[in-house]
Amino acid sequence: MTPTEVVFLLDVDNTLLDNDRVIDDLRNHLEREFGSENRDRYWAIFEELRTELGYADYLGALQRYRLEATCDPRLLMMSSFLLDYPFAKRLYPGYLDVLEHLRPWGPTVILSDGDVVFQPRKVQRSGLWEAVEGRVLIYIHKEQMRDDVERRYPARHYVMVDDKLRILAAMKKIQRDRLTTVFPRQGHYALDPKNIAAYPPADITVERIGDLVNCELAALLAAA
């Protein structure tokens, strides 16, 4: 496969899609249907599982929660709430303009962490899968998958857009001046002072994903 000049790697949660609002809706739904005690128990299981796996597994947490509530038929509808959620309504304003802005310069690729069922479903139902023409990579720890990313989408230079400075810093450490890191200050990770203080700044910081339409290719490359 011949390398292209530039490939754009874009995260999903709190980068292109407001995942904090999705979580708020899920919390409210759990409280409505199951009560605050069961809502809190689900999230405790969710956090336990995230610590074990290293990524968010909403359906896995539901399966584990089911072991404690085997006689509650409402759990059957809980999976429907997750799988049928209207993710397209939670995309950040200007996301499509950004994808159109970047497209003439190189392929746009979704690069996300997540499980093998819910995360692909989220990308599909949001419309992001179609927006990037099926170029979707979902790993358990994407910052550890540089070789696979480069094999599938070889390029002389990469631009990575992600709301987590930890991941941007890990990728930058490996790829150095072959990678431009872009940090949209969206979502709870990006706005957490502890996270900001713990890692070096990205090459480019924007307040909103939509602000990327103001970045020209030369500036993106030079920032690396």
C-alpha positions, 0 to 999 in steps of 0.5 A: 500500500502506498503511503499518503501524505497525511492521515487524520485520526479522530477519536469519538467520545467527547471529541466528535460526540458529546459522550458526557451527555450520553452518560447523563441520559443513561444515569437519568434513565437508570434512576427512572427505571430502577431507582437511585440505589440500583443506578449507583450499583450499576455505575460501581460495577461499570467502574470496576469493569473499566479498571479490569479491562481498561476501557468502558464496557456499558453492556458488559457492566449490564451483564454483570449487574444482571447477575445481581438482579436475575429476576428483573425483566426490565433489564431486557429493555436496558440493552435496548436503551443503549443500542438504540440510543439516538447518538446522532443527536449528540454529535458536536456542532461543526463536526461534519464541517471539520471532516469535510475540511480535512478530507481534501488533504488525506483520509479521515479515520475514526480511531477509538477505544471500546468494546466490540459491540457497543462502540461500533454501534455508537459509531454506526448510529451516530452516522460517523461510520458513513461520514468517514466512509467506513474507515473505523478502527476500534481497539482496547488500547489504541495508543498501543496499536500504532503499528497496526494503524500504520499498516492499515493507513500508511502515511508520511504524517499523522494528525491525531485529534483526541480529548485525552492528553494521556493518549496524545502524549503516549502517541507523540512519544513514539511518533515524534515529529511525524505526528501532530496532536490536536487537543479539543477541550471538550468533556470531563477529561479535557477539563480536569485540571489534574489531567491537564497538569499531568501531561505535556500540552498538545501541539495544537489546542482548540476549544471546540472540535468545530474550530478545526475548520480554521486550521490549514494543512501547513499549520497542522504540519508545522505544529509537529 
